[in-house]
Amino acid sequence: MKRILYLIVVAIAVLTYGCSKWAASREKLAAAEALIVESPDSAVAILAGMDTTRISDQQRARRGLLFVYTHTIYGNPMPLDSTDLAAGDESFEGRFDSDEVKWLILKSSAAFQNGNPVARIEFLKDAEFLATQLDDRFDLGIVYLHLAKVYEQGFNGTVSKYYAEKAADLFHEVGSATQERHARMAVAAAYCVSRDYKSMLDALLSMQPEVMANASEGYRMYFLDQLARAYDSQGDTRKAIHIWHSLYDGKELPPNILAHWAHAYCRINELDSAWMFIQRANSLSKSNTDEYLCRNVEHDILEKMGRKRELARIDSLRDAAGDRVMGERQLEKSSLALNIKYDTTARQAWMEAAESRQRTEIAVFVAILAALVAVSVYLFFYRRNKMLRLEHENDVLKIQNLKDNLFESNDRNKNMSSRISELFKTRFKFIDSLAASYFECRDTPQEQKRIYTEVRDSLSEFSSTSATVELEEIVNGYHDNLMARFHEDFPKLSAAQGRLALYLFCGFSLPSVSVFTGTDIRNLYVYKSRLKGVINKSGSPFKEEYLSYFA
């Protein structure tokens, strides 16, 4: 039992160790892939330093893919045999991801190395379609760059320039300066194929500062060689020869460069130098394209040298090389193959998958939009109902306040009516009492005394504190709280001054006030004038109303 537990623990430890190793390898692969765009040397160093014995088969295959892909797109293609192609198809074909795009680019490069231009274009078009569906911009730029080279080699400068410019735009977007430089060189090559040498020279001169500042030594030599060819094509041959001398003196050169150099000397009629260079080129092994170029230059040199008897032999060699070159450039056959291929079920399935994905995205977008609209409508009506409910509650409160104010006003009016009625009855009672007293004591010695006593008692009762308070309430009710406002505006006045103001608000004359208060009338004039001055100097908003009673 203990042994079994020991084996289980060991197995778990080994599994955990293996998983950690696989996770670390996965991180290294991701880091290497991210560095391919800006720092390919660092990417290759990471891939080369990985321990392939401690990673999964899938990771091992992906490491090999990234390693070969990085070398291929940066100008150092690695050959793939049938075993490599079969293993790559098993690992990456049909995955519908960026790894499959890279694998299709490598297969197109292998097809080119094997002399199969039809398969080369087919793989590139497959990679273009897949990279477009995945929005894989860097790999799509690589595809466009390779397609530009395909059509450049097929002497279709217009299409080559189209793909090269699209590649340059994509590389500029993703920040790959090296590949953007290659794409711009491809644009210049497309101008050369179209025999627009002025545009070619302008394109090269526009990128010369960047190349000389940032490119490697080898690439600068390649660029200057192409610049020299552009100068030669534009008629500035001596400048071109000067550049070639500065680049290649004392070095072993390929036949292509020797042929262009020889053609430049032929153009300026230095035929001995031209013949020497073309003979050196002819002594080297050449591709069919270089063979065709060398025979053309040799024909021009012999023609200028007057050796017409040798022209027929050179013509036959040139025609044979030309036939072989055109045999390699099977663009018509390639185009036909592409038309047949992209009518197949596989392309239709890809299109249906893309359309299905687009329909799904549209459906999700519509659903989200509908949900947002529904939520917005709900929130709008919820807030609107809430506002209406608050407005309704406010209206109810206003109505209730108006109702309460109406009832209070009605009560005040009833109370004031009762007080005025009492005052009215008091006046008639006073007159009735005086008339009765006068009737009883008329023509008697007590007549004047009796009437005087009745008037004095009535006036004394009218001047009492309770009668004054009642009179103040009547003034407030009848004159819109006149006395209450007066007390608020002048809280420091004495009781005597307040009573004087009350009698004046009631409209009593100063002789009457003199009787009510028992004050000499001359003093009352002084008190009235002082009170008027106090009111006049105040800042009360009711000052004018108060003063109107002091006239």
C-alpha distance (Angstrom), angle and dihedral (degrees) to the residues before:
residue distance angle dihedral
M1 . . .
K2 3.80 . .
R3 3.79 90.2 .
I4 3.79 91.3 53.4
L5 3.81 91.0 50.3
Y6 3.80 89.4 48.4
L7 3.81 91.1 52.6
I8 3.82 91.1 48.3
V9 3.81 91.4 51.7
V10 3.81 91.2 47.8
A11 3.81 90.9 48.8
I12 3.81 91.6 49.9
A13 3.81 90.9 48.8
V14 3.80 92.2 49.2
L15 3.80 90.8 47.0
T16 3.80 91.8 48.9
Y17 3.80 91.0 48.1
G18 3.80 90.9 48.9
C19 3.80 92.3 48.8
S20 3.79 91.1 50.7
K21 3.81 89.9 49.4
W22 3.82 90.7 49.6
A23 3.82 91.0 48.2
A24 3.80 90.6 50.3
S25 3.81 90.5 48.5
R26 3.78 90.9 49.1
E27 3.80 89.9 53.2
K28 3.81 91.4 49.3
L29 3.82 91.1 51.0
A30 3.80 90.9 49.8
A31 3.83 91.1 48.6
A32 3.81 91.6 48.8
E33 3.80 92.1 49.3
A34 3.82 90.7 50.5
L35 3.84 90.4 52.1
I36 3.82 95.2 51.5
V37 3.82 91.3 84.5
E38 3.81 100.2 51.2
S39 3.82 107.2 12.9
P40 3.82 112.7 26.3
D41 3.82 92.8 166.7
S42 3.82 90.3 59.0
A43 3.80 90.3 47.0
V44 3.81 91.6 52.5
A45 3.81 91.0 47.0
I46 3.82 91.4 53.8
L47 3.80 92.5 47.2
A48 3.80 93.4 45.8
G49 3.81 91.6 49.8
M50 3.82 95.5 53.9
D51 3.82 118.2 111.5
T52 3.82 102.1 -124.3
T53 3.82 93.1 -169.6
R54 3.82 93.9 68.8
I55 3.82 101.6 47.2
S56 3.79 134.0 82.0
D57 3.80 122.9 -93.5
Q58 3.80 91.1 -109.8
Q59 3.80 91.6 51.7
R60 3.79 90.3 46.9
A61 3.81 90.3 52.6
R62 3.81 91.8 47.3
R63 3.80 91.4 49.0
G64 3.79 90.1 53.7
L65 3.80 90.7 47.4
L66 3.82 93.7 52.8
F67 3.82 91.9 43.5
V68 3.81 95.0 52.7
Y69 3.83 92.7 38.1
T70 3.82 93.1 54.3
H71 3.79 92.1 50.0
T72 3.81 92.0 46.0
I73 3.79 99.3 50.8
Y74 3.80 92.4 45.7
G75 3.80 94.3 56.3
N76 3.81 103.5 -90.0
P77 3.82 105.5 97.0
M78 3.79 116.2 -168.7
P79 3.83 118.5 -144.2
L80 3.81 118.2 -112.9
D81 3.80 120.4 -155.9
S82 3.81 126.8 -155.6
T83 3.82 91.6 -89.9
D84 3.79 91.6 54.5
L85 3.81 91.3 47.5
A86 3.80 92.7 49.9
A87 3.81 92.4 48.3
G88 3.79 91.2 47.4
D89 3.82 92.3 49.9
E90 3.80 89.9 51.6
S91 3.82 92.5 50.1
F92 3.82 102.9 38.8
E93 3.79 112.6 15.7
G94 3.81 114.8 109.4
R95 3.83 95.5 10.6
F96 3.82 93.9 116.5
D97 3.84 93.4 -144.7
S98 3.80 139.4 106.8
D99 3.81 91.3 -84.6
E100 3.80 89.4 62.2
V101 3.82 89.8 50.2
K102 3.82 90.2 53.3
W103 3.80 90.6 46.8
L104 3.83 91.7 52.4
I105 3.82 89.6 51.6
L106 3.81 90.2 51.9
K107 3.81 91.0 48.4
S108 3.81 90.1 51.8
S109 3.81 89.3 51.7
A110 3.82 90.4 49.6
A111 3.82 90.4 48.9
F112 3.81 89.5 52.6
Q113 3.81 91.3 50.3
N114 3.81 89.3 49.5
G115 3.81 92.3 51.2
N116 3.81 97.1 -110.7
P117 3.83 106.3 131.1
V118 3.81 93.7 169.5
A119 3.80 93.2 58.5
R120 3.80 89.5 42.5
I121 3.80 92.8 59.5
E122 3.81 92.5 41.1
F123 3.80 91.8 55.2
L124 3.80 91.5 46.1
K125 3.81 92.6 50.4
D126 3.80 89.9 48.3
A127 3.81 89.2 50.8
E128 3.81 91.3 47.0
F129 3.81 92.2 52.9
L130 3.80 93.7 46.3
A131 3.83 94.9 45.0
T132 3.81 89.4 49.8
Q133 3.81 91.1 53.1
L134 3.81 91.1 48.6
D135 3.84 94.3 41.6
D136 3.85 87.0 -127.6
R137 3.81 96.1 165.0
F138 3.80 101.3 179.9
D139 3.80 95.1 48.1
L140 3.81 89.7 43.0
G141 3.81 88.2 55.0
I142 3.82 89.6 52.2
V143 3.82 89.6 51.2
Y144 3.81 91.4 50.6
L145 3.81 90.7 48.1
H146 3.82 91.2 52.9
L147 3.81 91.2 46.1
A148 3.81 88.8 51.6
K149 3.82 88.8 55.1
V150 3.81 90.9 47.4
Y151 3.79 93.2 55.5
E152 3.80 91.6 40.0
Q153 3.81 88.9 57.9
G154 3.81 87.7 47.0
F155 3.82 91.4 55.1
N156 3.81 93.3 -116.0
G157 3.80 99.9 131.8
T158 3.80 96.4 171.0
V159 3.80 95.1 57.6
S160 3.82 91.2 39.3
K161 3.82 90.9 54.2
Y162 3.83 90.6 48.1
Y163 3.81 93.1 55.6
A164 3.82 93.6 40.5
E165 3.82 92.6 53.7
K166 3.81 91.5 48.0
A167 3.81 89.0 50.6
A168 3.82 91.7 49.6
D169 3.82 91.1 51.4
L170 3.80 92.4 50.5
F171 3.81 93.9 47.1
H172 3.79 89.8 49.3
E173 3.82 89.6 53.1
V174 3.80 94.4 50.9
G175 3.82 93.4 41.5
S176 3.82 100.0 -116.3
A177 3.81 102.1 148.1
T178 3.82 94.4 177.2
Q179 3.79 95.3 53.0
E180 3.82 91.0 42.0
R181 3.81 87.0 56.0
H182 3.82 90.2 51.7
A183 3.81 90.4 49.1
R184 3.79 92.6 51.1
M185 3.82 89.2 50.0
A186 3.81 86.8 52.3
V187 3.82 88.8 54.6
A188 3.81 89.2 54.0
A189 3.82 89.8 48.5
A190 3.81 89.5 51.8
Y191 3.81 89.7 54.6
C192 3.80 88.2 50.9
V193 3.82 91.5 52.4
S194 3.80 89.0 50.2
R195 3.85 88.2 49.8
D196 3.81 89.7 -121.3
Y197 3.79 92.5 138.1
K198 3.79 95.6 164.9
S199 3.81 91.7 57.8
M200 3.79 88.7 44.8
L201 3.81 91.5 54.3
D202 3.82 91.7 45.9
A203 3.80 91.1 50.5
L204 3.80 92.1 50.7
L205 3.80 94.1 46.3
S206 3.81 91.0 49.9
M207 3.81 91.5 57.5
Q208 3.84 97.2 37.5
P209 3.86 96.4 95.6
E210 3.81 92.7 51.8
V211 3.81 93.3 45.9
M212 3.79 94.9 47.9
A213 3.83 91.1 47.4
N214 3.80 101.3 44.1
A215 3.81 112.4 15.2
S216 3.78 126.2 95.3
E217 3.81 122.2 -100.2
G218 3.78 92.7 -103.6
Y219 3.78 93.4 49.6
R220 3.83 91.4 48.1
M221 3.80 89.4 55.4
Y222 3.81 90.6 49.1
F223 3.81 90.6 48.6
L224 3.80 93.9 49.0
D225 3.81 89.6 49.1
Q226 3.81 90.0 54.8
L227 3.82 89.8 45.8
A228 3.81 89.9 52.7
R229 3.81 90.0 51.8
A230 3.81 89.6 51.0
Y231 3.82 91.1 50.8
D232 3.82 89.5 49.2
S233 3.80 92.1 49.8
Q234 3.82 90.2 50.1
G235 3.83 92.2 51.6
D236 3.81 98.4 -102.7
T237 3.80 89.8 116.5
R238 3.80 99.5 151.8
K239 3.80 90.7 56.7
A240 3.80 88.4 51.0
I241 3.83 91.9 50.3
H242 3.80 90.0 48.8
I243 3.84 90.3 53.9
W244 3.82 91.8 48.7
H245 3.80 91.6 50.2
S246 3.81 91.0 50.5
L247 3.80 90.1 50.3
Y248 3.80 106.5 38.1
D249 3.80 112.3 23.0
G250 3.81 108.1 134.8
K251 3.82 94.6 7.6
E252 3.78 132.9 115.0
L253 3.80 107.9 -111.5
P254 3.81 134.6 -161.7
P255 3.82 118.5 -114.3
N256 3.83 93.4 -107.2
I257 3.82 93.5 62.2
L258 3.82 92.2 41.1
A259 3.82 90.3 52.9
H260 3.82 93.1 51.6
W261 3.80 90.9 46.5
A262 3.80 90.5 49.9
H263 3.81 90.5 49.3
A264 3.82 90.1 52.6
Y265 3.84 91.7 53.8
C266 3.80 89.3 46.9
R267 3.81 89.6 52.6
I268 3.85 91.4 57.0
N269 3.83 91.6 41.2
E270 3.82 97.1 -111.9
L271 3.78 88.5 136.3
D272 3.81 98.6 167.2
S273 3.78 91.6 59.1
A274 3.81 90.5 43.0
W275 3.82 91.5 51.8
M276 3.80 91.8 48.1
F277 3.82 92.5 53.0
I278 3.80 95.2 45.5
Q279 3.78 91.3 49.1
R280 3.80 89.1 53.1
A281 3.80 89.2 50.4
N282 3.80 93.1 49.2
S283 3.80 90.7 52.3
L284 3.82 91.2 62.1
S285 3.79 129.4 77.1
K286 3.81 110.8 -99.2
S287 3.76 142.7 -172.0
N288 3.79 118.9 -116.2
T289 3.81 90.1 -100.0
D290 3.81 93.0 51.8
E291 3.81 90.5 44.5
Y292 3.79 89.9 54.8
L293 3.84 91.1 48.0
C294 3.82 93.8 48.4
R295 3.82 92.9 49.2
N296 3.81 90.5 50.9
V297 3.81 92.1 51.5
E298 3.82 91.9 44.2
H299 3.81 89.7 51.4
D300 3.83 91.5 52.8
I301 3.82 92.3 47.9
L302 3.80 94.2 49.0
E303 3.77 90.5 46.6
K304 3.83 91.1 53.7
M305 3.80 90.9 44.7
G306 3.81 90.1 54.2
R307 3.83 95.2 -120.2
K308 3.79 93.4 137.6
R309 3.80 95.6 156.8
E310 3.80 89.6 69.8
L311 3.82 95.4 49.9
A312 3.79 95.5 83.9
R313 3.80 91.7 57.6
I314 3.80 91.9 47.8
D315 3.81 90.4 47.9
S316 3.78 91.7 55.3
L317 3.80 91.7 49.0
R318 3.81 90.8 46.8
D319 3.81 92.8 50.2
A320 3.78 91.6 49.2
A321 3.81 91.6 50.8
G322 3.81 89.9 46.7
D323 3.78 91.4 53.6
R324 3.77 91.1 51.4
V325 3.83 91.4 49.5
M326 3.78 92.6 51.0
G327 3.78 88.9 47.7
E328 3.78 88.7 58.3
R329 3.79 92.8 49.7
Q330 3.74 101.2 66.0
L331 3.78 95.4 164.5
E332 3.79 94.5 145.0
K333 3.79 90.6 51.8
S334 3.79 90.1 44.0
S335 3.79 92.1 52.1
L336 3.81 90.9 49.6
A337 3.79 90.7 49.1
L338 3.78 90.2 50.6
N339 3.80 92.8 50.7
I340 3.79 90.3 52.0
K341 3.80 93.8 44.2
Y342 3.77 96.9 50.1
D343 3.79 92.2 52.6
T344 3.79 89.7 61.9
T345 3.77 129.0 107.7
A346 3.80 92.9 -103.4
R347 3.79 93.6 62.1
Q348 3.79 90.4 43.5
A349 3.80 89.6 52.5
W350 3.80 90.7 51.2
M351 3.78 90.6 49.4
E352 3.80 91.5 49.4
A353 3.80 90.6 49.1
A354 3.79 90.6 50.9
E355 3.80 92.1 47.2
S356 3.81 91.0 47.4
R357 3.78 90.7 51.1
Q358 3.79 90.0 48.3
R359 3.81 91.5 49.4
T360 3.81 89.7 50.0
E361 3.80 91.2 50.5
I362 3.81 90.6 49.0
A363 3.82 91.5 48.1
V364 3.80 91.3 49.9
F365 3.80 90.5 47.3
V366 3.81 91.9 49.4
A367 3.82 91.0 47.3
I368 3.80 91.7 50.2
L369 3.81 90.7 46.1
A370 3.82 91.3 49.0
A371 3.79 90.6 48.7
L372 3.81 91.0 50.0
V373 3.80 91.0 48.6
A374 3.82 91.3 48.3
V375 3.81 92.1 49.0
S376 3.81 90.6 46.5
V377 3.82 92.0 50.2
Y378 3.81 91.1 47.0
L379 3.80 92.3 49.3
F380 3.81 90.9 45.9
F381 3.82 94.1 52.4
Y382 3.80 91.9 40.1
R383 3.79 91.5 54.3
R384 3.79 91.1 41.6
N385 3.81 92.4 51.9
K386 3.78 89.8 46.4
M387 3.80 91.1 51.6
L388 3.81 91.4 46.5
R389 3.79 90.3 49.2
L390 3.81 90.7 50.8
E391 3.78 91.1 46.7
H392 3.82 89.5 50.0
E393 3.80 90.8 50.0
N394 3.81 90.1 48.8
D395 3.79 90.5 49.8
V396 3.81 90.5 49.8
L397 3.81 89.9 49.9
K398 3.80 91.1 48.4
I399 3.81 90.7 49.9
Q400 3.80 90.4 47.2
N401 3.82 90.3 49.7
L402 3.78 91.1 48.2
K403 3.78 89.6 48.9
D404 3.81 92.1 48.8
N405 3.80 91.0 45.9
L406 3.79 89.6 48.7
F407 3.79 91.4 51.3
E408 3.81 91.6 45.6
S409 3.79 90.6 47.6
N410 3.79 89.6 48.4
D411 3.81 90.5 50.7
R412 3.80 91.0 47.7
N413 3.77 90.8 48.9
K414 3.79 91.5 49.7
N415 3.80 91.1 47.8
M416 3.81 91.9 47.2
S417 3.79 90.8 46.5
S418 3.80 89.0 51.7
R419 3.81 91.6 48.9
I420 3.78 93.1 47.1
S421 3.78 89.1 47.3
E422 3.80 90.1 51.6
L423 3.79 90.2 48.3
F424 3.78 90.2 48.5
K425 3.81 91.0 50.1
T426 3.82 90.5 46.1
R427 3.80 90.8 56.9
F428 3.78 91.5 50.4
K429 3.80 91.8 45.2
F430 3.81 88.7 51.4
I431 3.82 91.9 50.5
D432 3.82 90.9 43.5
S433 3.83 91.1 50.9
L434 3.82 91.8 49.3
A435 3.80 91.6 46.9
A436 3.84 91.6 49.5
S437 3.82 91.9 48.3
Y438 3.78 90.8 46.9
F439 3.82 90.2 50.1
E440 3.78 92.7 50.6
C441 3.78 97.4 47.3
R442 3.80 99.1 32.4
D443 3.82 113.1 137.2
T444 3.81 90.3 7.4
P445 3.82 131.0 113.3
Q446 3.84 89.8 -113.1
E447 3.84 93.4 57.2
Q448 3.81 100.0 101.1
K449 3.77 95.3 34.2
R450 3.80 92.9 50.3
I451 3.80 93.7 48.4
Y452 3.84 92.1 45.2
T453 3.79 91.0 51.4
E454 3.84 92.2 49.7
V455 3.82 92.4 49.8
R456 3.80 93.1 45.2
D457 3.81 92.3 50.0
S458 3.80 92.4 47.7
L459 3.80 92.3 48.1
S460 3.80 90.7 46.8
E461 3.79 89.9 52.7
F462 3.85 90.6 47.9
S463 3.81 90.1 52.0
S464 3.83 94.7 52.6
T465 3.82 122.4 116.5
S466 3.82 93.7 -111.7
A467 3.82 90.8 50.1
T468 3.83 89.7 49.0
V469 3.83 92.3 51.9
E470 3.78 90.5 47.9
L471 3.81 90.6 48.3
E472 3.83 89.9 51.0
E473 3.80 90.8 52.6
I474 3.76 90.3 51.0
V475 3.82 91.3 51.2
N476 3.84 90.9 49.7
G477 3.77 91.5 50.0
Y478 3.76 96.1 44.5
H479 3.82 98.9 38.6
D480 3.85 101.9 39.3
N481 3.83 98.6 -95.9
L482 3.78 92.5 -46.0
M483 3.80 96.1 159.9
A484 3.82 93.2 42.6
R485 3.79 90.8 53.2
F486 3.82 90.6 45.8
H487 3.82 91.8 53.5
E488 3.87 90.3 48.6
D489 3.81 92.5 49.8
F490 3.83 94.4 44.7
P491 3.81 108.5 29.2
K492 3.84 93.8 154.5
L493 3.86 96.6 62.0
S494 3.80 118.0 112.5
A495 3.80 124.0 -111.7
A496 3.81 90.8 -106.9
Q497 3.81 91.3 53.9
G498 3.79 90.2 47.8
R499 3.83 91.4 51.2
L500 3.84 90.6 48.3
A501 3.82 89.9 52.6
L502 3.83 90.2 47.4
Y503 3.83 92.8 53.8
L504 3.80 91.2 46.6
F505 3.85 91.3 49.2
C506 3.82 86.7 52.6
G507 3.81 89.2 54.0
F508 3.80 98.9 -114.2
S509 3.80 117.7 154.5
L510 3.77 122.3 -121.5
P511 3.85 93.6 -107.2
S512 3.84 87.9 55.9
V513 3.78 91.1 46.6
S514 3.82 88.0 49.7
V515 3.79 89.7 56.0
F516 3.86 92.8 44.3
T517 3.81 94.5 50.1
G518 3.79 100.6 29.2
T519 3.81 90.3 -125.7
D520 3.77 126.5 140.6
I521 3.81 110.2 -102.5
R522 3.81 92.8 -130.2
N523 3.78 89.2 59.1
L524 3.78 90.2 47.4
Y525 3.83 90.1 58.0
V526 3.79 89.0 53.5
Y527 3.83 92.6 46.6
K528 3.81 91.4 48.4
S529 3.82 92.0 50.4
R530 3.81 92.5 49.2
L531 3.83 92.2 47.8
K532 3.80 90.6 48.8
G533 3.81 89.8 52.3
V534 3.80 92.0 51.0
I535 3.80 90.7 51.7
N536 3.79 93.0 45.3
K537 3.84 93.0 53.1
S538 3.81 94.2 47.8
G539 3.80 126.0 95.0
S540 3.78 94.7 -131.4
P541 3.84 114.1 143.9
F542 3.86 87.5 -139.5
K543 3.79 94.7 52.5
E544 3.81 94.8 114.8
E545 3.78 91.7 49.4
Y546 3.82 91.5 52.4
L547 3.80 93.3 47.2
S548 3.79 91.8 51.8
Y549 3.82 87.8 72.1
F550 3.81 92.1 52.9
A551 3.80 96.2 60.8
